[in-house]
């Protein structure tokens, strides 16, 4: 298998839908969170990387035209405008 190291473990699913990942596996991947992907072939469990978005931002930095704060501010302003329009329309109906 291309020199890759694999470890297989059978885990019981609790009544609450939880599984316990062996300590040595958690330690090897240095994670306390995982992503579970449901595919047509089965489940894939991968370590969760909280820095994944930050890493992608650097890779796609050339596509970014405004900061996330600016984007949030613009969305809030659009929502406020829609709410104002809705309020005006309600007042007209009365």
SVG drawing of the C-alpha trace seen along z (x, -y; Angstrom):
<svg xmlns="http://www.w3.org/2000/svg" viewBox="-54 -54 61 58">
<polyline fill="none" stroke="black" stroke-width="0.4" points="0.0,0.0 2.6,-2.5 4.6,-2.2 1.7,-3.9 1.2,-2.8 -2.4,-1.8 -4.0,-0.9 -7.4,0.6 -9.6,0.6 -13.1,1.9 -15.1,-0.6 -18.5,-0.1 -21.1,-2.9 -22.8,-3.9 -26.5,-4.4 -25.8,-8.2 -24.0,-7.6 -20.6,-8.1 -17.4,-6.2 -14.1,-6.2 -11.0,-6.8 -8.0,-4.9 -5.6,-7.2 -2.6,-6.3 -4.4,-7.4 -5.6,-10.7 -2.0,-11.3 -0.5,-10.5 -2.8,-13.0 -2.7,-15.5 -6.4,-16.2 -9.5,-16.2 -11.9,-16.7 -12.6,-14.9 -14.6,-15.3 -16.8,-12.4 -17.7,-12.1 -20.5,-9.9 -19.7,-8.5 -21.3,-5.9 -18.5,-3.6 -18.7,-4.1 -17.5,-6.5 -14.3,-8.5 -12.9,-9.9 -10.3,-12.6 -8.6,-14.8 -10.1,-18.3 -7.7,-21.1 -9.0,-24.4 -6.4,-26.3 -7.8,-24.9 -9.7,-28.0 -6.7,-30.2 -4.4,-28.1 -6.9,-28.3 -7.1,-32.1 -3.4,-32.3 -3.6,-30.1 -6.5,-32.1 -5.5,-35.5 -5.4,-36.9 -9.2,-36.4 -10.0,-38.3 -11.2,-41.9 -12.2,-42.8 -11.6,-41.6 -14.1,-39.4 -15.0,-42.3 -15.9,-44.4 -17.9,-41.5 -19.8,-41.0 -20.5,-44.8 -21.9,-44.8 -24.1,-41.8 -25.4,-43.5 -26.1,-46.7 -28.0,-44.7 -30.1,-43.0 -30.9,-46.3 -32.0,-47.7 -34.3,-44.7 -35.8,-45.1 -36.3,-48.8 -38.1,-48.1 -40.2,-45.4 -41.2,-47.8 -42.1,-50.6 -44.2,-48.1 -46.1,-47.1 -46.7,-50.7 -48.2,-51.4 -50.6,-48.4 -52.0,-49.8"/>
</svg>
